[in-house]
Amino acid sequence: MKGILLAFRVFKNTDAKTTNLFCQKFYGQDTSSHGGKYHHHKRGLLEDIPHVKLIRGVIMLLEKDAEKVIEFLKEFNAEVHVRELVLTPGDEKVLRRKD
């Protein structure tokens, strides 16, 4: 089975507000208000897509989900490198479990 390895980064000169918005929409975020009295979770794109985060800015996912993630990254003008790879049985098992 084929998979995709995505390496990406948001450029250095991106302001903090845009970087935070990217992280919220991509990874999701837990928030609280009134001194921790109320809790809320903002869902991110990757929460609905089976993936493995290898290190910061590098994720492995199934080929069928790659285009959706690449389009999202392009919206934030991220530098994206895409490589096709053959998944090991262990990788397939992990990605199918999250599917």
N, C-alpha and C positions, 0 to 999 in steps of 0.2 A: 504494500500500500504506500502511496506517495503522501508526503507531508510537505509543509513549507516552513522554512526558517526565516523569520523576519528580524532584522536588526534595524533599529531606528533611533533617532534622537531629535529632539526639538532644539532648534538652533540656539546658540549661546546668548544672542542679543534679544531673545524673546523676553518680554516683560513678565514680571511675577504673576500678574493677574491672568494672563493668557496661559502660562504654565500651570497654574492651579486649576484653571478651567479644564485644560487638557486632562490632567490627572483625574479630576472628578468624573468627567465623561468617559474616560478610557478604562480606569480601574474601579471606579466607584468610591464612595467616601461615607464614613460615619460622621454625623454631626450631632451636636447637642446645644441646648440653649437654656437660659435661666439657671445658670450654675450647675448644669448637668441634670436638671429636672426632666427635660424632654429630650428624647433621642430619636434620630431619624437616619435612615440610610438612603443615600442617593445611589441608584444602580448605575453601573458602568457598562460599557459595551462588552468587555471581556467576561463579564459575569454570565452572559448568555452564550458564550462561545467556548467550547472545550479547547484548552490550551495548556501549555507548560511554560512557565516563566523560568528561563534558564539563568539569566543574570539581568541586571538593569538594562532595559532597552533591547532585549533579545527574547523572542518568544517562538515556540514551536506550535504549529496548529495543523489541522487537516486542510487539505488542498481546497475543499469546497467552501471553507470559511475565509480564505485568504483575501479575496477581492473586497469583501465588506470591511475588513480591518485596514487594508491598504487605502481604500477610499477615505476612511475616517482619518488616517494619518496625513493624507494629502490635504485635507481640509485645514489642518493646523500647520501646513508647510513644513512638515517633518522630513528630515533626510531619511529615506527608506532604502534598505538593501534586501533583496528577496533572493532566496536560494531554494531550489527544489531538493528534497532529500527523500531517501527511502527509509521509512520508519521501521525500527526494530519491533519484534513482537511485544516487548515491554512498553515501548512508546505507544503502539497501537492500543494496548490494553488500557493505559492511562487515559488516552484521548477518547476512547470509546466509553469509558466509565463516566466521564463528564458529559457525554453527549446526550 
